[in-house]
Structures are given as C-alpha cells and as structure tokens.
Amino acid sequence: MLSLRGRPSQKSRTLVVISCVLSTFGLILGTPFILNILAPDDLNWGQLSNVSQTYGALSVLFSAAALAGVAASLWYQARQTQLAQEAARRDAHRELIILALGDPSLLACWEPPQTPMTATRRKQILFTNLIVTNWESDFRLGNLGEAALRDMFDGHFQGEIAREHWVTGGPGWRVSAELSADPMRRKFVEIADERYARAVADGSPVAAAEYFETAP
C-alpha cells in the first residue's frame, strides 16, 4: 500500500487556493494606494494616465489579433474534422468496393452500369474509380499540386479503361463537385475534364489488351 504521509489534506489545499485568490485580489485593489505611496512627489499623473491610455489602445489591437488567431484556429480545426470525416466515409466506401472486387457476385448489389459491359470490365472501372478517388484526396489535402495532377491525368487517359471510366463516371463526379462547397473538389474535376479532352484530341487510347506482351 502506498503511504499517504506527507500529502497535504484536501482542506489544506483549499485554504491555500483561497489564500492565493484573496491575496491576488488584495494586491489588485491595493495597487493604486501602493503606487501613490511609492511615487515621487513630482510625478505627473496626467502624463502617466496618457501613457496608460496608449497602452490600453495597444492592448485592444493585441486582443483583436488574439481573437483573429482563435477564429483561424477554430476554422482550421473544423476543416480538419471535416476532412477526417470524409476520409472515414471514403475508407468505408473503398472497403465495400474491395469486397465486390473480390466476390463478383456482389457487383450486382451496386447500381447497374450505364452502358452494357462484362463483369470483368465493371471491376476494372470500379478499381479505376478508386485510383482517381485517391488522387482527389491527395489534391484536396495539398499533397498533390495542379501541375503534377495534370501530368498524372495525361498518362492516365492514354489508357482505354481510364477513358471509359471517365465517360461513364465523369457525370457523377461533376454533379458531386457542383454540390460540394469545396472549391478544390471542383478544381479537381475541372482538371480531369481538361486532360480528358486533350487526350481524346490527341488520338485513340491504348487498348487494355495491348498493355502487356504475351508470355512466350
């Protein structure tokens, strides 16, 4: 058993706190009288008052700056909380897609594709959507700049499945971006549309069947 010897009682600690509070109030109330006793006879109290008013004005500015700092901190915390909640929702959504990719019978639990396609192509489209979603998260968090994102989309849209994904899924991304209050999400979709249009203008995509050589 731990020894309790040497520990002040709750009553003693309470008395200490009360004494400190009363001493502080007494010091504050007695400060004018103390200053009057210690101040020299030729002290210009009017000038001292003007100086104190100047410091009072400065204190208002410092208080305003501190309030602005608190407001900025609260906004940043709210922003981080929102991003964390969105990340949690995306993680849950990604887990559901991964389950469907592992079990083709679960693909029918999602909405039907807008255009007829095989189950294999549907899995490829869903996996491509995971890739683009990951890029969007990095872009919104500031881990991926606009120049790097454009370069990534340039390579991405050279592929047949990437273009098919944006044809079928692009409208949903645009609606989500328009409904979002986050300008970074709208910018992401804008860049994706821009690079997709450029890729289409450059020519036909590389067919998925031509990605890899046949093993000898």
Backbone as a chain_set.jsonl record, in Angstrom:
{"seq": "MLSLRGRPSQKSRTLVVISCVLSTFGLILGTPFILNILAPDDLNWGQLSNVSQTYGALSVLFSAAALAGVAASLWYQARQTQLAQEAARRDAHRELIILALGDPSLLACWEPPQTPMTATRRKQILFTNLIVTNWESDFRLGNLGEAALRDMFDGHFQGEIAREHWVTGGPGWRVSAELSADPMRRKFVEIADERYARAVADGSPVAAAEYFETAP", "coords": {"N": [[0.843, -1.193, 0.0], [0.464, 2.242, -0.823], [2.038, 4.876, 0.918], [0.464, 7.585, 2.639], [1.576, 9.605, 3.936], [2.804, 12.886, 4.319], [1.335, 13.994, 2.304], [-0.62, 16.798, 1.555], [-3.724, 17.624, 3.096], [-7.118, 17.698, 1.75], [-8.498, 19.858, 2.76], [-6.418, 21.56, 3.514], [-5.266, 22.163, 1.049], [-7.382, 23.521, -0.128], [-7.541, 25.789, 1.502], [-5.114, 26.973, 0.876], [-5.479, 27.657, -1.818], [-7.633, 29.468, -1.589], [-6.394, 31.446, -0.103], [-4.433, 32.341, -1.882], [-6.049, 33.394, -3.927], [-7.411, 35.464, -2.55], [-5.227, 37.001, -1.832], [-4.324, 37.843, -4.326], [-6.498, 39.39, -5.258], [-6.432, 41.335, -3.254], [-3.955, 42.504, -3.783], [-4.429, 43.598, -6.296], [-6.484, 45.456, -5.726], [-5.142, 47.098, -3.951], [-3.111, 48.228, -5.394], [-3.279, 50.931, -6.572], [-3.025, 52.538, -4.215], [-0.569, 51.73, -3.237], [1.087, 52.559, -5.323], [0.702, 55.305, -5.096], [1.947, 55.868, -2.692], [4.592, 55.076, -3.16], [5.329, 56.568, -5.377], [7.224, 59.384, -6.629], [7.119, 62.852, -5.464], [7.002, 64.717, -7.521], [5.795, 63.454, -9.648], [4.083, 63.289, -12.682], [0.899, 62.719, -12.881], [-1.077, 63.017, -14.797], [0.292, 62.825, -17.235], [1.181, 60.201, -16.975], [-1.252, 58.935, -17.029], [-2.023, 59.402, -19.665], [-0.113, 57.869, -20.987], [-0.809, 55.344, -20.066], [-3.318, 55.103, -21.266], [-2.535, 54.967, -23.916], [-1.213, 52.512, -23.956], [-3.45, 51.038, -23.378], [-4.925, 51.262, -25.758], [-3.204, 49.89, -27.432], [-3.41, 47.396, -26.282], [-5.976, 46.696, -27.014], [-5.65, 46.282, -29.756], [-3.891, 44.096, -29.689], [-5.581, 42.28, -28.454], [-7.549, 42.02, -30.406], [-6.03, 40.857, -32.43], [-5.378, 38.469, -31.171], [-7.941, 37.364, -30.932], [-8.554, 37.037, -33.625], [-6.666, 35.11, -34.221], [-7.61, 32.971, -32.669], [-10.057, 32.519, -33.946], [-9.154, 31.731, -36.481], [-7.837, 29.404, -35.762], [-9.977, 27.845, -34.84], [-11.412, 27.598, -37.215], [-9.581, 26.13, -38.731], [-9.454, 23.752, -37.243], [-12.091, 22.871, -37.543], [-12.095, 22.455, -40.271], [-10.193, 20.388, -40.502], [-11.52, 18.417, -39.073], [-13.728, 18.004, -40.73], [-12.442, 16.998, -43.03], [-11.372, 14.677, -41.945], [-13.698, 13.257, -41.346], [-14.728, 12.908, -43.919], [-12.689, 11.351, -44.984], [-13.014, 9.036, -43.474], [-15.513, 8.188, -44.383], [-14.859, 7.702, -47.042], [-13.031, 5.632, -46.746], [-14.699, 3.61, -45.782], [-16.364, 3.305, -48.009], [-14.479, 2.466, -49.87], [-13.758, 0.003, -48.804], [-16.108, -1.443, -49.233], [-16.137, -1.549, -52.027], [-13.817, -3.016, -52.485], [-14.57, -5.47, -51.411], [-16.518, -6.178, -53.279], [-14.927, -6.42, -55.534], [-13.469, -8.641, -54.88], [-15.406, -10.594, -54.759], [-17.249, -11.414, -57.321], [-20.028, -11.815, -57.406], [-21.123, -9.917, -55.795], [-21.125, -7.621, -57.24], [-23.55, -7.106, -58.436], [-24.953, -5.947, -56.426], [-24.52, -3.293, -56.417], [-25.393, -0.213, -58.167], [-26.659, -0.652, -61.496], [-24.483, -0.706, -64.391], [-24.205, 2.13, -66.585], [-23.83, 1.669, -69.251], [-23.87, -1.314, -71.211], [-21.707, -3.923, -70.098], [-19.089, -6.298, -69.416], [-18.633, -8.365, -66.456], [-15.986, -8.392, -65.715], [-15.007, -6.037, -66.914], [-16.516, -4.216, -65.475], [-15.434, -4.484, -62.908], [-12.898, -3.507, -63.449], [-13.488, -0.833, -64.02], [-14.491, 0.035, -61.544], [-12.206, -0.273, -59.976], [-10.53, 1.572, -61.197], [-11.881, 3.871, -60.487], [-11.316, 3.948, -57.77], [-8.615, 4.61, -57.878], [-8.663, 7.224, -58.98], [-10.156, 8.502, -57.009], [-8.383, 8.396, -54.877], [-6.393, 10.097, -55.818], [-7.827, 12.485, -55.823], [-8.219, 12.917, -53.079], [-5.556, 13.339, -52.214], [-5.02, 15.66, -53.663], [-6.849, 17.525, -52.597], [-5.926, 17.645, -50.01], [-3.583, 18.94, -50.331], [-1.326, 17.532, -50.933], [-0.756, 17.002, -53.502], [0.002, 18.807, -56.297], [-1.329, 21.106, -58.831], [0.074, 20.992, -61.292], [1.383, 18.513, -61.136], [-0.855, 16.862, -60.95], [-2.082, 17.26, -63.44], [-0.141, 16.128, -65.099], [-0.272, 13.469, -64.238], [-2.888, 12.772, -64.988], [-2.618, 13.031, -67.736], [-1.043, 10.821, -68.428], [-2.728, 8.871, -67.434], [-5.122, 8.996, -68.963], [-4.336, 7.973, -71.353], [-4.953, 5.368, -71.473], [-7.347, 2.833, -72.334], [-9.357, 1.897, -70.504], [-9.308, 3.869, -68.552], [-10.326, 6.081, -69.914], [-12.864, 5.118, -70.526], [-13.887, 4.875, -67.981], [-14.086, 7.583, -67.24], [-15.944, 8.498, -69.046], [-18.249, 7.094, -68.291], [-18.363, 7.546, -65.522], [-17.73, 10.212, -65.146], [-19.899, 12.181, -65.304], [-21.159, 11.793, -62.792], [-19.097, 12.561, -61.049], [-18.963, 15.268, -61.718], [-21.457, 16.268, -60.896], [-21.281, 15.769, -58.137], [-19.163, 17.471, -57.533], [-20.244, 19.997, -58.118], [-22.227, 20.172, -56.196], [-20.749, 20.29, -53.946], [-19.195, 22.262, -51.359], [-16.575, 22.701, -51.464], [-14.006, 24.244, -53.099], [-11.723, 23.021, -54.075], [-12.44, 20.465, -54.812], [-14.066, 20.967, -57.02], [-12.15, 22.089, -58.68], [-10.502, 19.894, -59.102], [-12.119, 18.159, -60.661], [-12.448, 19.806, -62.84], [-9.822, 19.916, -63.87], [-9.509, 17.212, -64.522], [-11.468, 16.911, -66.557], [-10.399, 18.661, -68.416], [-7.888, 17.444, -69.101], [-8.8, 15.024, -70.038], [-10.236, 15.777, -72.337], [-8.114, 16.756, -73.844], [-6.606, 14.415, -74.19], [-8.359, 12.865, -75.757], [-8.414, 14.429, -78.04], [-5.837, 14.033, -78.909], [-5.797, 11.493, -79.957], [-6.574, 7.955, -80.416], [-7.057, 5.729, -77.579], [-4.778, 3.534, -75.777], [-5.385, 0.147, -76.115], [-6.642, -2.083, -73.621], [-5.926, -4.725, -73.923], [-3.511, -4.534, -75.174], [-1.644, -3.735, -73.407], [0.297, -5.391, -72.251], [2.861, -7.682, -73.14], [2.496, -10.892, -74.664], [3.286, -13.774, -72.88], [6.055, -15.854, -73.705]], "CA": [[0.0, 0.0, 0.0], [1.224, 3.483, -0.87], [1.916, 5.7, 2.119], [-0.149, 8.887, 2.422], [2.272, 10.598, 4.761], [3.433, 13.976, 3.585], [0.405, 14.583, 1.363], [-1.495, 17.771, 2.215], [-5.134, 17.266, 3.076], [-7.95, 18.47, 0.832], [-8.814, 21.124, 3.428], [-5.232, 22.426, 3.458], [-5.116, 22.656, -0.322], [-8.436, 24.51, -0.359], [-7.152, 27.019, 2.194], [-4.021, 27.583, 0.116], [-6.062, 28.261, -3.019], [-8.396, 30.644, -1.178], [-5.434, 32.471, 0.321], [-3.809, 32.899, -3.085], [-7.032, 34.218, -4.626], [-7.633, 36.677, -1.774], [-4.013, 37.822, -1.91], [-4.284, 38.449, -5.657], [-7.474, 40.478, -5.279], [-5.946, 42.395, -2.385], [-2.875, 43.204, -4.473], [-5.013, 44.412, -7.363], [-7.199, 46.588, -5.137], [-4.236, 47.988, -3.246], [-2.077, 48.762, -6.277], [-3.27, 52.399, -6.647], [-2.521, 53.125, -2.976], [0.87, 51.442, -3.167], [1.757, 53.449, -6.276], [0.632, 56.667, -4.57], [2.94, 55.977, -1.621], [5.946, 54.914, -3.687], [5.629, 57.509, -6.461], [7.83, 60.645, -6.187], [6.157, 63.951, -5.343], [6.885, 65.474, -8.773], [5.307, 62.587, -10.719], [2.971, 63.855, -13.447], [-0.092, 61.648, -13.019], [-1.787, 63.193, -16.059], [1.102, 62.227, -18.309], [1.168, 58.756, -16.774], [-2.559, 58.469, -17.471], [-1.998, 59.366, -21.13], [0.687, 56.717, -21.394], [-1.588, 54.134, -19.811], [-4.353, 55.023, -22.296], [-1.879, 54.498, -25.138], [-1.044, 51.066, -23.804], [-4.779, 50.442, -23.464], [-5.263, 51.139, -27.174], [-2.404, 48.79, -27.986], [-3.943, 46.126, -25.778], [-7.149, 46.377, -27.838], [-5.14, 45.713, -31.003], [-3.394, 42.746, -29.402], [-6.739, 41.428, -28.184], [-8.176, 41.732, -31.691], [-5.167, 39.891, -33.119], [-5.547, 37.177, -30.499], [-9.26, 36.852, -31.304], [-8.449, 36.553, -35.006], [-5.919, 33.848, -34.17], [-8.507, 31.934, -32.147], [-11.024, 32.22, -35.004], [-8.453, 30.955, -37.51], [-7.58, 28.074, -35.21], [-11.244, 27.112, -34.832], [-11.732, 27.25, -38.61], [-8.668, 25.064, -39.148], [-9.875, 22.529, -36.576], [-13.327, 22.428, -38.183], [-11.715, 21.943, -41.587], [-9.542, 19.098, -40.313], [-12.564, 17.473, -38.666], [-14.5, 17.679, -41.922], [-11.633, 16.133, -43.874], [-11.264, 13.372, -41.286], [-14.975, 12.566, -41.525], [-14.806, 12.491, -45.318], [-11.741, 10.245, -45.163], [-13.624, 7.848, -42.886], [-16.556, 7.728, -45.306], [-14.208, 7.15, -48.233], [-12.458, 4.34, -46.367], [-15.797, 2.639, -45.733], [-16.776, 3.068, -49.393], [-13.423, 1.686, -50.519], [-13.847, -1.373, -48.317], [-17.226, -2.085, -49.916], [-15.719, -1.837, -53.403], [-12.835, -4.101, -52.443], [-15.332, -6.705, -51.222], [-17.15, -6.515, -54.549], [-13.881, -6.85, -56.457], [-13.068, -9.998, -54.511], [-16.527, -11.511, -54.959], [-18.017, -10.853, -58.444], [-21.473, -11.879, -57.199], [-21.539, -8.712, -55.091], [-21.209, -6.496, -58.179], [-24.961, -6.837, -58.712], [-25.523, -5.199, -55.297], [-24.354, -1.881, -56.733], [-26.263, 0.227, -59.247], [-26.225, -1.238, -62.766], [-23.692, 0.207, -65.226], [-25.0, 2.912, -67.524], [-23.687, 1.026, -70.553], [-23.625, -2.749, -71.051], [-20.308, -4.32, -70.005], [-18.856, -7.56, -68.723], [-18.316, -8.243, -65.033], [-14.561, -8.056, -65.618], [-14.839, -4.613, -67.197], [-17.099, -3.48, -64.36], [-14.432, -4.494, -61.849], [-11.823, -2.602, -63.86], [-13.992, 0.535, -63.876], [-14.549, 0.327, -60.114], [-10.839, -0.111, -59.476], [-10.056, 2.857, -61.718], [-12.506, 4.917, -59.674], [-10.541, 4.023, -56.534], [-7.375, 5.334, -58.18], [-8.984, 8.649, -59.14], [-10.572, 8.994, -55.693], [-7.166, 8.593, -54.084], [-5.754, 11.329, -56.323], [-8.61, 13.631, -55.369], [-7.921, 13.129, -51.661], [-4.23, 13.949, -52.127], [-5.109, 17.015, -54.212], [-7.557, 18.385, -51.654], [-5.103, 17.801, -48.811], [-2.389, 19.697, -50.671], [-0.185, 16.65, -51.175], [-0.603, 16.87, -54.949], [-0.221, 20.094, -56.934], [-2.056, 21.092, -60.098], [0.957, 20.56, -62.383], [1.581, 17.069, -61.005], [-2.128, 16.215, -61.255], [-2.249, 17.277, -64.902], [0.78, 15.147, -65.657], [-0.788, 12.137, -63.928], [-4.055, 12.53, -65.836], [-2.149, 12.858, -69.122], [-0.686, 9.416, -68.587], [-3.89, 8.044, -67.101], [-6.111, 8.965, -70.04], [-3.835, 7.263, -72.526], [-5.492, 4.02, -71.415], [-8.732, 2.608, -72.755], [-10.269, 1.777, -69.365], [-9.369, 5.173, -67.882], [-11.258, 6.932, -70.66], [-14.216, 4.583, -70.358], [-14.318, 5.24, -66.632], [-14.486, 8.987, -67.162], [-17.171, 8.639, -69.829], [-19.381, 6.591, -67.509], [-18.381, 8.088, -64.162], [-17.488, 11.653, -65.122], [-21.082, 12.974, -64.924], [-21.356, 11.726, -61.345], [-18.061, 13.398, -60.427], [-19.307, 16.684, -61.925], [-22.588, 16.6, -60.016], [-20.756, 15.813, -56.772], [-18.335, 18.677, -57.388], [-21.113, 21.17, -58.108], [-22.959, 20.208, -54.933], [-19.796, 20.451, -52.846], [-18.775, 23.627, -51.037], [-15.109, 22.721, -51.514], [-13.524, 24.62, -54.44], [-10.679, 22.099, -54.52], [-13.105, 19.349, -55.496], [-14.47, 21.445, -58.34], [-10.934, 22.255, -59.466], [-10.033, 18.561, -59.473], [-12.939, 17.685, -61.782], [-12.133, 20.686, -63.971], [-8.552, 19.464, -64.435], [-9.752, 15.903, -65.132], [-12.166, 17.145, -67.827], [-9.45, 19.322, -69.325], [-6.897, 16.488, -69.592], [-9.508, 14.012, -70.822], [-10.499, 16.365, -73.656], [-6.851, 16.817, -74.566], [-6.228, 13.051, -74.565], [-9.22, 12.463, -76.869], [-7.972, 15.17, -79.225], [-4.542, 13.509, -79.356], [-5.956, 10.245, -80.683], [-7.201, 6.799, -79.768], [-6.331, 5.228, -76.399], [-4.125, 2.227, -75.852], [-6.317, -0.896, -75.701], [-6.193, -2.83, -72.435], [-5.303, -5.985, -74.371], [-2.185, -4.25, -75.719], [-0.77, -3.222, -72.344], [1.373, -6.29, -71.913], [3.229, -8.671, -74.135], [2.124, -12.268, -74.348], [4.436, -14.537, -72.424], [6.442, -16.886, -74.682]], "C": [[0.88, 1.246, 0.0], [0.977, 4.292, 0.381], [1.347, 7.051, 1.755], [0.519, 9.964, 3.25], [2.904, 11.658, 3.87], [2.509, 14.613, 2.563], [-0.482, 15.576, 2.078], [-2.942, 17.338, 2.082], [-5.89, 18.145, 2.091], [-8.277, 19.832, 1.432], [-7.647, 22.093, 3.345], [-5.057, 22.996, 2.055], [-6.164, 23.712, -0.634], [-8.084, 25.841, 0.284], [-6.041, 27.739, 1.445], [-4.557, 28.297, -1.112], [-6.812, 29.526, -2.672], [-7.464, 31.778, -0.778], [-4.782, 33.135, -0.883], [-4.765, 33.82, -3.825], [-7.256, 35.529, -3.889], [-6.418, 37.601, -1.83], [-3.928, 38.531, -3.249], [-5.262, 39.609, -5.75], [-7.02, 41.644, -4.411], [-4.848, 43.207, -3.04], [-3.417, 44.105, -5.559], [-5.696, 45.647, -6.79], [-6.252, 47.579, -4.476], [-3.177, 48.623, -4.115], [-2.103, 50.282, -6.383], [-2.693, 53.053, -5.394], [-1.013, 52.895, -2.839], [1.642, 52.367, -4.097], [1.777, 54.881, -5.754], [1.676, 56.887, -3.481], [4.35, 55.959, -2.184], [6.313, 55.953, -4.731], [6.273, 58.77, -5.899], [6.812, 61.772, -6.22], [5.946, 64.679, -6.664], [6.363, 64.633, -9.932], [4.075, 63.215, -11.363], [1.949, 62.748, -13.708], [-0.884, 61.786, -14.312], [-1.039, 62.573, -17.226], [1.099, 60.705, -18.199], [-0.162, 58.156, -17.236], [-2.621, 58.378, -18.99], [-1.218, 58.169, -21.651], [-0.105, 55.421, -21.215], [-2.702, 53.98, -20.833], [-3.783, 54.54, -23.622], [-1.679, 52.996, -25.093], [-2.395, 50.351, -23.866], [-5.222, 50.255, -24.904], [-4.483, 50.003, -27.82], [-2.942, 47.438, -27.533], [-5.184, 45.709, -26.557], [-6.714, 45.739, -29.153], [-4.633, 44.294, -30.794], [-4.549, 41.775, -29.137], [-7.442, 41.042, -29.48], [-7.366, 40.699, -32.475], [-5.303, 38.501, -32.506], [-6.882, 36.541, -30.857], [-9.249, 36.309, -32.728], [-7.7, 35.227, -35.056], [-6.78, 32.699, -33.681], [-9.512, 31.522, -33.22], [-10.391, 31.369, -36.099], [-8.189, 29.534, -37.032], [-8.846, 27.231, -35.212], [-11.639, 26.697, -36.24], [-10.866, 26.105, -39.081], [-9.077, 23.73, -38.519], [-11.15, 21.975, -37.198], [-13.035, 21.827, -39.551], [-11.088, 20.563, -41.476], [-10.549, 18.028, -39.901], [-13.395, 17.037, -39.862], [-13.735, 16.728, -42.834], [-11.502, 14.735, -43.275], [-12.553, 12.572, -41.457], [-15.133, 12.079, -42.965], [-13.872, 11.318, -45.587], [-12.314, 8.942, -44.605], [-14.707, 7.289, -43.804], [-15.94, 7.099, -46.554], [-13.596, 5.788, -47.927], [-13.536, 3.26, -46.335], [-16.268, 2.287, -47.141], [-15.752, 2.202, -50.12], [-13.475, 0.227, -50.071], [-14.984, -2.129, -49.003], [-16.847, -2.448, -51.354], [-14.735, -2.999, -53.434], [-13.523, -5.444, -52.237], [-15.975, -7.15, -52.53], [-16.12, -6.986, -55.576], [-13.445, -8.281, -56.157], [-14.146, -11.029, -54.733], [-17.41, -10.937, -56.063], [-19.524, -10.893, -58.245], [-22.003, -10.64, -56.493], [-21.63, -7.493, -56.019], [-22.653, -6.111, -58.46], [-25.638, -6.083, -57.578], [-25.395, -3.695, -55.51], [-25.337, -1.502, -57.849], [-25.766, -0.37, -60.567], [-25.416, -0.234, -63.57], [-24.577, 0.92, -66.237], [-24.922, 2.35, -68.936], [-23.401, -0.456, -70.332], [-22.127, -3.057, -71.023], [-20.204, -5.642, -69.271], [-18.551, -7.304, -67.255], [-16.852, -7.87, -64.846], [-14.337, -6.577, -65.873], [-15.425, -3.763, -66.073], [-16.116, -3.406, -63.198], [-13.292, -3.544, -62.18], [-12.235, -1.138, -63.694], [-14.027, 0.933, -62.401], [-13.156, 0.536, -59.542], [-10.227, 1.201, -59.962], [-10.633, 4.013, -60.91], [-11.785, 5.065, -58.337], [-9.251, 4.811, -56.745], [-7.633, 6.836, -58.241], [-9.414, 9.254, -57.806], [-9.371, 9.254, -54.79], [-6.43, 9.852, -54.519], [-6.501, 12.556, -55.816], [-8.316, 13.945, -53.904], [-6.563, 13.805, -51.488], [-4.252, 15.393, -52.616], [-5.767, 17.96, -53.218], [-6.763, 18.613, -50.37], [-3.826, 18.593, -49.079], [-1.159, 18.843, -50.897], [0.12, 16.483, -52.664], [-0.958, 18.202, -55.59], [-0.915, 19.959, -58.278], [-1.183, 20.579, -61.237], [1.157, 19.045, -62.34], [0.294, 16.322, -61.346], [-2.374, 16.177, -62.76], [-1.357, 16.226, -65.559], [0.274, 13.72, -65.422], [-1.994, 11.8, -64.793], [-3.653, 12.345, -67.3], [-1.759, 11.407, -69.378], [-1.886, 8.509, -68.377], [-4.831, 7.887, -68.292], [-5.552, 8.441, -71.361], [-4.436, 5.858, -72.609], [-6.971, 3.945, -71.768], [-9.695, 2.606, -71.572], [-10.402, 3.108, -68.627], [-10.351, 6.098, -68.595], [-12.691, 6.434, -70.497], [-14.752, 4.92, -68.972], [-14.797, 6.68, -66.575], [-15.728, 9.259, -67.987], [-18.379, 8.225, -68.993], [-19.487, 7.251, -66.137], [-18.205, 9.588, -64.072], [-18.707, 12.483, -64.751], [-21.346, 12.957, -63.421], [-20.336, 12.563, -60.592], [-18.415, 14.875, -60.566], [-20.449, 17.109, -61.023], [-22.112, 16.719, -58.575], [-19.945, 17.073, -56.532], [-19.197, 19.933, -57.308], [-21.875, 21.301, -56.795], [-22.047, 20.445, -53.737], [-19.465, 21.921, -52.63], [-17.26, 23.785, -51.123], [-14.645, 23.09, -52.919], [-12.442, 23.691, -54.967], [-11.282, 20.896, -55.242], [-13.529, 19.766, -56.892], [-13.252, 21.614, -59.243], [-10.413, 20.908, -59.937], [-10.794, 18.052, -60.687], [-12.665, 18.52, -63.027], [-10.839, 20.245, -64.658], [-8.734, 18.112, -65.13], [-10.45, 16.063, -66.482], [-11.221, 17.736, -68.869], [-8.475, 18.316, -69.924], [-7.555, 15.365, -70.393], [-9.765, 14.53, -72.24], [-9.218, 16.433, -74.484], [-6.418, 15.433, -75.037], [-7.05, 12.566, -75.75], [-8.789, 13.159, -78.148], [-6.662, 14.634, -79.774], [-4.662, 12.182, -80.102], [-6.573, 9.145, -79.853], [-6.385, 6.344, -78.562], [-5.634, 3.912, -76.694], [-5.103, 1.19, -75.322], [-5.745, -1.672, -74.519], [-5.478, -4.107, -72.832], [-3.888, -5.78, -74.876], [-1.215, -3.742, -74.66], [0.478, -4.085, -72.165], [1.627, -7.287, -73.05], [2.781, -10.065, -73.683], [3.37, -13.043, -73.962], [4.77, -15.63, -73.427], [6.122, -18.269, -74.169]], "O": [[1.888, 1.318, 0.703], [-0.155, 4.387, 0.855], [1.68, 7.615, 0.713], [0.072, 11.111, 3.263], [3.46, 11.359, 2.813], [2.839, 15.659, 2.003], [-1.053, 15.242, 3.116], [-3.336, 16.755, 1.072], [-5.398, 19.184, 1.651], [-8.329, 20.836, 0.723], [-7.837, 23.29, 3.134], [-4.737, 24.174, 1.892], [-5.876, 24.689, -1.325], [-8.299, 26.898, -0.309], [-6.023, 28.968, 1.383], [-4.139, 29.414, -1.417], [-6.67, 30.544, -3.35], [-7.726, 32.941, -1.086], [-4.599, 34.352, -0.903], [-4.372, 34.888, -4.296], [-7.289, 36.591, -4.511], [-6.557, 38.824, -1.87], [-3.51, 39.686, -3.314], [-4.92, 40.68, -6.252], [-7.197, 42.804, -4.781], [-4.791, 44.427, -2.892], [-2.948, 45.228, -5.742], [-5.515, 46.754, -7.298], [-6.533, 48.777, -4.445], [-2.415, 49.468, -3.643], [-1.041, 50.899, -6.294], [-1.946, 54.026, -5.499], [-0.282, 53.771, -2.377], [2.696, 52.893, -3.741], [2.76, 55.596, -5.946], [2.227, 57.981, -3.363], [5.208, 56.726, -1.748], [7.498, 56.201, -4.954], [5.915, 59.198, -4.801], [5.787, 61.685, -6.896], [4.861, 65.201, -6.921], [6.473, 65.046, -11.086], [3.141, 63.623, -10.672], [2.106, 61.945, -14.628], [-1.321, 60.782, -14.875], [-1.617, 61.901, -18.081], [1.024, 60.003, -19.208], [-0.212, 57.042, -17.757], [-3.179, 57.433, -19.547], [-1.611, 57.535, -22.631], [-0.086, 54.533, -22.067], [-3.013, 52.86, -21.238], [-4.438, 53.807, -24.362], [-1.943, 52.292, -26.068], [-2.489, 49.218, -24.338], [-5.817, 49.235, -25.251], [-5.012, 49.253, -28.641], [-2.934, 46.465, -28.287], [-5.429, 44.518, -26.747], [-7.326, 44.776, -29.615], [-4.899, 43.401, -31.599], [-4.505, 40.612, -29.536], [-7.876, 39.903, -29.648], [-7.922, 39.793, -33.097], [-5.339, 37.494, -33.213], [-6.961, 35.33, -31.063], [-9.844, 35.271, -33.015], [-8.048, 34.333, -35.829], [-6.7, 31.587, -34.204], [-9.793, 30.336, -33.394], [-10.996, 30.414, -36.586], [-8.301, 28.579, -37.801], [-8.808, 26.046, -35.543], [-12.137, 25.591, -36.451], [-11.352, 25.2, -39.759], [-9.051, 22.696, -39.185], [-11.288, 20.764, -37.367], [-13.638, 20.829, -39.947], [-11.407, 19.668, -42.259], [-10.45, 16.876, -40.324], [-13.73, 15.86, -40.003], [-14.303, 15.766, -43.352], [-11.518, 13.736, -43.994], [-12.516, 11.363, -41.685], [-15.614, 10.971, -43.203], [-14.219, 10.398, -46.329], [-12.126, 7.874, -45.188], [-14.814, 6.077, -43.986], [-16.435, 6.092, -47.061], [-13.642, 4.887, -48.764], [-13.322, 2.141, -46.799], [-16.54, 1.125, -47.44], [-16.115, 1.314, -50.891], [-13.259, -0.679, -50.876], [-14.846, -3.311, -49.319], [-17.194, -3.525, -51.84], [-14.812, -3.863, -54.308], [-13.111, -6.448, -52.818], [-15.982, -8.336, -52.857], [-16.413, -7.856, -56.396], [-13.096, -9.038, -57.063], [-13.85, -12.215, -54.881], [-18.237, -10.066, -55.793], [-20.241, -10.094, -58.847], [-23.193, -10.338, -56.578], [-22.154, -6.452, -55.623], [-22.956, -4.941, -58.693], [-26.77, -5.625, -57.732], [-26.085, -2.913, -54.857], [-26.022, -2.361, -58.403], [-24.562, -0.571, -60.733], [-25.636, 0.971, -63.447], [-25.582, 0.371, -66.689], [-25.845, 2.533, -69.73], [-22.748, -0.813, -69.351], [-21.366, -2.519, -71.827], [-21.137, -6.051, -68.581], [-18.249, -6.179, -66.856], [-16.51, -7.121, -63.931], [-13.579, -5.925, -65.155], [-14.887, -2.703, -65.754], [-15.987, -2.356, -62.568], [-12.777, -2.854, -61.3], [-11.43, -0.305, -63.279], [-13.635, 2.045, -62.049], [-12.948, 1.424, -58.714], [-9.494, 1.861, -59.226], [-9.956, 5.014, -60.677], [-11.654, 6.176, -57.822], [-8.847, 5.59, -55.882], [-6.912, 7.624, -57.629], [-9.07, 10.397, -57.507], [-9.355, 10.223, -54.031], [-5.906, 10.59, -53.685], [-5.886, 13.548, -55.426], [-8.18, 15.11, -53.533], [-6.433, 14.743, -50.701], [-3.579, 16.253, -52.048], [-5.293, 19.078, -53.018], [-6.908, 19.648, -49.72], [-3.072, 18.885, -48.151], [-0.057, 19.373, -51.039], [1.134, 15.892, -53.035], [-2.084, 18.681, -55.45], [-1.074, 18.857, -58.804], [-1.656, 19.805, -62.068], [1.108, 18.375, -63.371], [0.345, 15.259, -61.966], [-2.828, 15.163, -63.29], [-1.786, 15.521, -66.473], [0.379, 12.867, -66.304], [-2.116, 10.675, -65.278], [-4.29, 11.579, -68.023], [-2.1, 10.836, -70.414], [-2.039, 7.499, -69.064], [-5.283, 6.782, -68.594], [-6.243, 8.471, -72.38], [-4.434, 5.234, -73.67], [-7.735, 4.879, -71.527], [-10.744, 3.247, -71.633], [-11.48, 3.44, -68.133], [-11.117, 6.814, -67.951], [-13.619, 7.229, -70.349], [-15.937, 5.214, -68.813], [-15.806, 6.972, -65.932], [-16.495, 10.166, -67.661], [-19.402, 8.909, -68.982], [-20.591, 7.487, -65.647], [-18.496, 10.184, -63.035], [-18.582, 13.412, -63.953], [-21.712, 13.979, -62.84], [-20.675, 13.208, -59.6], [-18.194, 15.653, -59.638], [-20.413, 18.196, -60.446], [-22.488, 17.654, -57.867], [-20.023, 17.676, -55.462], [-18.911, 20.834, -56.519], [-22.137, 22.411, -56.334], [-22.517, 20.762, -52.644], [-19.453, 22.719, -53.568], [-16.727, 24.869, -50.886], [-14.867, 22.318, -53.851], [-12.26, 23.581, -56.179], [-10.686, 20.373, -56.184], [-13.371, 19.002, -57.845], [-13.315, 21.316, -60.435], [-9.93, 20.795, -61.064], [-10.187, 17.568, -61.642], [-12.652, 17.996, -64.14], [-10.768, 20.205, -65.887], [-8.178, 17.889, -66.205], [-10.063, 15.414, -67.453], [-11.245, 17.361, -70.041], [-8.252, 18.327, -71.134], [-6.949, 14.817, -71.314], [-9.543, 13.818, -73.219], [-9.243, 16.192, -75.691], [-5.919, 15.284, -76.152], [-6.513, 11.925, -76.654], [-8.794, 12.554, -79.22], [-6.393, 14.76, -80.969], [-3.734, 11.783, -80.805], [-7.035, 9.37, -78.734], [-5.171, 6.544, -78.518], [-5.87, 3.271, -77.718], [-5.603, 1.326, -74.206], [-4.537, -1.891, -74.424], [-4.535, -4.53, -72.163], [-3.132, -6.744, -74.999], [-0.089, -3.361, -74.979], [1.576, -3.57, -71.955], [0.724, -7.665, -73.798], [2.704, -10.363, -72.491], [4.391, -12.973, -74.646], [3.863, -16.274, -73.953], [6.378, -19.258, -74.856]]}, "num_chains": 1, "name": "protein.A"}
